[in-house]
Amino acid sequence: MRINPTTSSSSPAVSPIEEKN
């Protein structure tokens, strides 16, 4: 479980923009 802003789709708090994309 790595905190990657590109791969972490389960982490909206880390990458809210990635979730939108």
N, CA, C and O of each residue as an XYZ file, in Angstrom:
84
protein
N       0.847     -1.223      0.000
C       0.000      0.000      0.000
C       0.872      1.259      0.000
O       1.323      1.721      1.048
N       1.091      1.788     -1.176
C       1.910      3.006     -1.273
C       1.031      4.222     -1.500
O      -0.022      4.138     -2.133
N       1.486      5.369     -0.966
C       0.692      6.594     -1.112
C       1.119      7.335     -2.370
O       1.838      8.332     -2.295
N       0.679      6.855     -3.515
C       1.028      7.511     -4.780
C      -0.155      8.337     -5.277
O      -1.275      7.831     -5.347
N       0.080      9.596     -5.620
C      -0.973     10.499     -6.095
C      -1.531     10.068     -7.459
O      -2.593     10.522     -7.886
N      -0.802      9.198     -8.113
C      -1.249      8.763     -9.439
C      -1.919      7.390     -9.378
O      -2.862      7.108    -10.116
N      -1.404      6.536     -8.473
C      -1.942      5.176     -8.396
C      -2.963      5.037     -7.284
O      -3.826      4.161     -7.334
N      -2.869      5.908     -6.272
C      -3.780      5.818     -5.140
C      -5.146      6.396     -5.488
O      -5.393      7.588     -5.308
N      -6.016      5.549     -5.979
C      -7.370      5.999     -6.313
C      -8.258      5.898     -5.086
O      -9.348      6.466     -5.033
N      -7.755      5.150     -4.090
C      -8.535      4.959     -2.873
C      -8.230      6.059     -1.867
O      -8.820      6.106     -0.787
N      -7.296      6.952     -2.231
C      -6.927      8.035     -1.340
C      -7.327      9.387     -1.919
O      -6.505     10.077     -2.522
N      -8.589      9.762     -1.735
C      -9.085     11.041     -2.245
C      -8.482     12.223     -1.492
O      -8.435     13.343     -2.000
N      -8.023     11.953     -0.270
C      -7.448     13.006      0.559
C      -6.037     13.334      0.057
O      -5.549     14.451      0.228
N      -5.394     12.339     -0.565
C      -4.038     12.545     -1.065
C      -4.078     13.105     -2.477
O      -3.307     14.002     -2.820
N      -4.980     12.573     -3.293
C      -5.078     13.037     -4.670
C      -6.531     13.289     -5.062
O      -7.154     12.448     -5.711
N      -7.071     14.438     -4.673
C      -8.453     14.800     -4.999
C      -8.606     15.129     -6.484
O      -9.686     14.981     -7.055
N      -7.529     15.569     -7.090
C      -7.566     15.913     -8.513
C      -7.542     14.632     -9.353
O      -8.192     14.549    -10.395
N      -6.788     13.646     -8.886
C      -6.709     12.379     -9.599
C      -8.057     11.677     -9.577
O      -8.420     10.977    -10.522
N      -8.795     11.869     -8.491
C     -10.115     11.258     -8.378
C     -11.062     11.863     -9.403
O     -11.944     11.180     -9.922
N     -10.878     13.138     -9.691
C     -11.727     13.824    -10.672
C     -11.398     13.341    -12.071
O     -12.280     13.167    -12.912
N     -10.115     13.127    -12.302
C      -9.685     12.631    -13.610
C     -10.004     11.154    -13.697
O      -9.727     10.522    -14.717
